[in-house]
């Protein structure tokens, strides 16, 4: 019986290794990238206190601080001759950084309130994918992604930051009654309505490994800024 149990255990462990080897990387020691079933917990907040964060916590009365961002990269065909017949590849993924996310509470609500920032990033990652697809479909030409990538990327970050600020004001500064619940409901509704544009595991893998997934592609060289500049 013991031998059979050992064999069964080894089979399960081997299966887990195979699944891991065949799957895409969606997290590592320092970062967790957004996926539909990903849950950020207290143990993921591994950062150390800083005077700036502690000051904000004391001033506004929150006890957890999530460090999140929205990563992206553009890959293009390696050979110049292929750039006239192969489309570019764009990858987006929200990232939670464990080593700079800080917590000084066991309050699960405080953690949930911070984790909403992660989902806000996903909202705008989906928006960016959809925007680029619209441009691609309109032109049906190679090179479109390269032309509009920086414009969409900048707008994505502007919108994300604007939403961050609105959320922080309502929930942490003004402390409006039911504000967090309202935001949670609205973000969940948006995520449900846009799930066809969700961050895919291969996008996480591409951004974490920093290597192109598609054979014959390279990361695009630094691009000029947005196509449309509203500064005067």
N, C-alpha and C positions, 0 to 999 in steps of 0.2 A: 504493500500500500504506500509506504514512504517513497519507494522508488518511482511509483506511478505519479505521486504528487510532485516529486522533484522534476520529472519529465514534463508534466503539465505546466509547472511554473516556468521552466526554461523555454517552453514553446510560447507561452504568453509574452515573456520578456523579449524573445527573438522577434515576435510579431510586432511588438511596440517599436523595436529598433528599425525594422523594415519600413513600418509606416512613417517613422520619423525621417528615414533616409529618402523615401520616395515623395514625401510631402514638401511643401514650401515653408521656409522659415518665416515665422510671424512675430518672433520675439527673441531677445538675447539677454545677456546679463544686465545690460543697461537700459534697454528700451522694450516697450510693448507697443506693437502697432495694431491699429484698430481692426477688429473683426466682429461680426455680428454677435457671437457668443462670448466675447472677451469680457471678463469681469475684473475690474481693478479693485483690489482689496487693501486693507491696512498694511499688509506685509510688502506691498509694492512701493509704499512710500518709504524710501530708504535714505533720503537726503538728510543733511545736517542743518541745524538752524543757522540762519544768517540774521544780522541785525536789521536788514531791510524788511525781510519777511516777518520777523518777530514784531517789528514796529507796526506793520500793517495789521497783523493779527490782533494786537492789543488795541489798535485804534478802531477796527471795524468788528471785532468780536468773533472772528472765525478761527478755527483751530487746525485746519488742514490746508495745504497749498499744493496743487497739482501743477507740474511743469509739463506743458504739452505744446506741440507744434504741428505743423503741416508740411511734410516733406514732399518733394516732387523731383522728377528728373525726365529729361528728354533724350531718347536714343534715336540715332539715325543710321542708315545703311553705311557700312564701313567703306565700301567702294563707291567712288563718285558716280560711276556709270549706273549703279543700282538706285541712286537717289531719284532717278526719273521714272522708276517703275515700282519701287517699294515704298510703302507708307512709313512714316515715322511712328515711334512708339512712345507714349507718354504715361508715366506712372505717378500716382498720388497716394499718400497714406498718412493719416494722423499718427503721431508718435507721442507716447507717454514716457517721460524720462524718469526712471526710478531713482537715480542717484541725486537728483536735484528736487524731487518731490518730497515735501516735508510734512510731518504730522506730529501733533502733540495731544492727541485725543483718542478715545475709544468709541467716540460717538459715530455710529454708522451713518447718521443723517449728514454730518459734516463731510464725510467721505463722499457720499452720493452727490452732495452739492458741488464738490470740486470735480467729480468725475463727469459732470455735465459739460465741462469745457472740452473734454475729449470728444464727446458726441457733437458738439458745435463744430469742431474741426471736420468731422465726417460729413456734416451737412454741406460745408463749403467745398470739400473734396469732390462730392457728388455733383455739385453745381459746376465745378470746373470741367469735369469729364463731359457733362452734358453740353456745355458751351463749346468745347472743342469739337465735339461730334457734330454740332450744328454747322460750324464752319467747314468741317470736313465734307459733310453731306452737300453743302451748298456749292462747293468748288469741285468736289470729286477729283482733286488734283494732289499729287505728291508735293510736299513742301508746305502745305497749308498749316500743319501743326507747328513747324518751325517758325512760321510767320506770326502766328497768333499766340503761341505758348506764353511768351513773356507778358503779353497784355492780359491774358486770362489769369495767369499766375498772380500778377500784381493786384488785379481786381479781387481775386479770391482772398488774398491776405487782407486787403482793405476791409472787405465785408466781414471777414472773420473777426478782425480786431474790433470793428464797430459793434458786432453782436456781443463779443466779450464784455465790452464796456457797458452796454445796455443791461446785460445780465448782472454784472457786478453792482451797478447802481441800484437796480430794483431789489436785488436779493440781499446784498451786504451793506450798502450805504443807507438806502431808504428803508430797508427791512419791511417792505410792503407785505401785509398779511396775505398768505397764500401765493406769494410771488414764485417761490421755488416750484411748487406744485404746478403752477400755470406754465412755467418754462419747461418743466419736465414733460408735461402733456403735449405742448406744442412741438418740442423737438422730437418726441416719439412719433407724433403724427407725421412730421416731415420725413423722418427716416422710413416710416412705413410706406409713404407715398413715393419715395425715390429709391426703393430698395434695388431696382434694376441697375442703379448706378453705384452700388455699394463697392467699397474697397475690396479688391480680390486678393486672395492669398499670394498670387504671383507678384502683385505690386509690392506687398510687404517684403517678399523675398528679394526682389530687385533692389529695393532701397536699403535693406539691411546688409546685403552682401556687397553692394556697390559695384556689381558686375552685371552687364547686359544679359538678359535671359535668352533672347533670340540670337541664334547663330548668324554671324555676318553683320552684327550691329555694334556700334560704339556709342559711348556717351557723347552727346553733342558738345562742341566747344562752347565757351562762354558766349552768350548771345547779347545783342544790344537790348536796351530797355524796351518798354511797352511800345506797341505800334502807334497808339494814340496817347498823346501827353496833354493833359488839360492844364498844365502849369503855364503861367504867363510870365 
